[in-house]
Amino acid sequence: MIKALLATLALICVAPLALAQDLASEAPEKRAIERRAVEAVVWGMPAVNADLMLQAMLATTTAKANEIVYWSRPVNWTNQTLTPNPDSIYLMSFWNVKDGPLVIEIPPADGGSIAGNIADAWQMPLEDAGPYGADEGKGGKYLILPPGYQSERPEGYIVLRSDTFSGFALLRSNLASHSDADIEKSVAYGKRVKIYPLSQAANPPETRFTDAYGVMFDSTIPYDARFFDSLDRIVQKEPWLERDRAMIDQLRTLGIEKGKRFQPDQAMRDALDMAAKEAHSLLSARYDNGFPVINEGIRWFPAAMPEMVKAASTGYADPNAYAIDARAVTYTLGFTGIKRLGTAQFYLMVNKDKDGDAFDGGRSYRLTVPANAPVKQYWSVTVYDRETHALVRDMPKASVASIGAGVQKNPDGSVDVFFGSRSPPGKEANWVPTDPNRTFELLFRLYGPEKPLFDKSWKLPDVEKATQ
């Protein structure tokens, strides 16, 4: 007995020593690269997310910076951006003010409306546009100024001072329904948006629109060395922000340095591959742990952590806080920066059913949306791939919305929405298909959210397993 105990104690003592020897045998430089590369992924997530969308546009369409790429119908699964809205008309402009100030002109909300967000390269919101934005539905000329701009600012503009030379505007042209007539009307209204240099404001050139509907537009996050290719592009073209200067030497360790070519050898790319995968696991685990829920005892949670919402709405004004971790998790899930979250739209997410089990595309589920949903415009619920956070590939539809054709209501005004690989008989309009070989997550959108959502007198219940 005593001998066995002594042998066990010897093993306990030897194990840490062996581990220390293993660590010591690794080159300190290698361990530093791995640590710093993981943190670089966490820190760089929002900018890489935005750059990947820009690269997708440049690679798959003829659109260029300071033009508009748009989808002429509500997006389908070929739009592989992160958690896009399949119940709106999307227009995007990837702007660049390196050559001088730029104007984005939003039309008045007459015969249509825009729910727009203008964000810099780090997806820091500069301003919201449309009825719930700075122009309050009257229309407005949003003037984006480049970093360090000192010239006199003209009158008659909503002035946005950017810390970066590039960014994007996400402009959703709201839909009344999915009818062809309403889609055409929404597209026509969206095409009233204008983009032009301030230097040509007296006689603006025509804005060029490029239709990306049906194009494989893939900007899902690559958790491998390609992530760092995007990160290098950002470092090369954008100024260092004061809050991020601590990353200069961190990135230099990885071979990313302003003014120098990024050309990692195979050993470095292997290390970067490993680090990106580790960062993915870390961020995915944080997401799985869940965000603070909106209603106690129900699993739905707002799609951004509170510290991230505060940081974004204040421009990281608190000198004692920098929510990099929360920011990274947020931008693994979606894109854009919203300055006034909860005005034009509000998002709820869930990745587990009522029992706490992950959503399985091979099973069937039901969500009952209570009557009198607190929205001025519409609500929708969308299925996304749990791994990529994009629309599930090869699915004929992705969502059910209150503006959808044929959606059936229960006698009490509630709506049952079904998820699974097969529709319940006669419930096709209320059903969202899932891939039986994939896990999934749900996002519930409320456009024009109203008080009962926030005072919690209206609550979205948990998603339950169902039988067919």
Buried (B, 14 or more C-beta within 10 A) or exposed (E): EEEEEEEEEEEEEEEEEEEEEEEEEEEEEEEEBBBBBBBBBBBBBBBBBBBBBBBBBBEBBEBEBBBBBBBBBBBBBBBBBBBBBBBBBBBBBBBBBEEBBBBBBBBBBEEBBBBBBBBBBBBBBBBBBBBBBBBEBEBBBBBBBBBEBEEEEEEEBBBBBBBBBBBBBBBBBBBBBBEEEBBEBBBEBBBBBBBBBBEEBEEBEEBEBBBBBEBEBBBBBBBBBBBBBBBBBBBBBBBEBEEBEEBEEBBBBBBBBBEEEBEBEEEBBEBBBBBBBBBBEBBBEBBEEEBEBBBEEBBBBBBBBEBBBBBBBEEBEEEEEBBBBBBBBBBBBBBBBBBBBBBBBBBBBBBBBBEEEEBBBEBBBBBBBBEEBBBEBBBBBBBBBBEBBBBBEEBEBBBBBBBBEEBEEEEEEBBBBBBBBEBBEEBEBBBBBBBEEBBBBBBBBBBBBBEBBEEEEBBBBBBEBBEE
